[in-house]
Amino acid sequence: MKKIIGIALWLLAFLIPFKYAILDTEDLLQPDGSVDNIKGLLSFVALLGMLFIGYVLVDSSSAKPGSGEAHGH
């Protein structure tokens, strides 16, 4: 179950639109001329969080050495 949740998090992480995370500043210009890229920051942090949590879940679901599942005999 952990492995499926981890893979789903990886897929969800790459479905987040990264248009604003790639410094597309023309679309981010405010009326006063400033640039506010909070969307880009949040999407980038969400990507990193989901990738890391997905990795932890997938890695913790795999068989550990010495767990008795795979014998070298």
C-alpha positions in Angstrom: 0.0 0.0 0.0 2.9 2.4 0.8 4.4 1.8 -2.6 1.1 2.7 -4.4 0.7 5.9 -2.4 4.4 6.8 -3.1 4.0 6.3 -6.8 0.7 8.3 -6.8 2.6 11.1 -5.0 5.3 11.1 -7.7 2.6 11.2 -10.5 0.8 14.0 -8.7 4.0 16.0 -8.2 4.6 16.1 -11.9 1.0 17.1 -12.7 1.5 20.4 -10.8 1.8 23.1 -13.4 5.4 24.6 -13.4 4.7 27.4 -15.7 5.3 29.9 -12.9 8.2 28.1 -11.4 10.3 28.6 -14.5 10.5 32.3 -14.0 7.9 33.2 -16.6 7.9 36.8 -15.4 5.8 38.3 -18.1 2.7 36.7 -16.7 3.6 37.6 -13.1 3.9 41.4 -13.5 1.8 43.3 -11.1 0.2 46.6 -12.1 2.9 48.6 -10.3 5.6 46.8 -12.2 6.8 44.4 -9.5 7.0 40.7 -9.8 5.4 38.3 -7.3 6.4 34.7 -7.8 4.8 33.0 -4.8 3.0 30.6 -7.1 6.3 29.4 -8.5 7.8 29.0 -5.0 4.9 27.1 -3.7 4.8 24.7 -6.8 8.5 24.1 -6.5 8.3 23.3 -2.7 5.2 21.1 -3.4 7.2 19.2 -6.0 10.2 18.6 -3.7 7.9 17.6 -0.8 5.9 15.1 -2.9 9.0 13.6 -4.5 10.7 13.2 -1.1 7.7 11.7 0.7 7.0 9.4 -2.3 10.6 8.2 -2.2 10.4 7.5 1.6 7.1 5.6 1.1 8.4 3.5 -1.8 11.7 2.8 -0.2 10.1 1.8 3.1 7.8 -0.7 1.3 10.6 -2.6 -0.4 11.9 -5.8 1.2 14.7 -5.3 3.7 17.8 -7.6 3.6 17.4 -10.3 6.1 13.6 -10.0 6.3 13.2 -13.6 5.1 11.7 -12.9 1.7 14.7 -13.6 -0.5 17.2 -16.2 0.5 20.4 -16.7 -1.4 20.2 -20.5 -1.5 
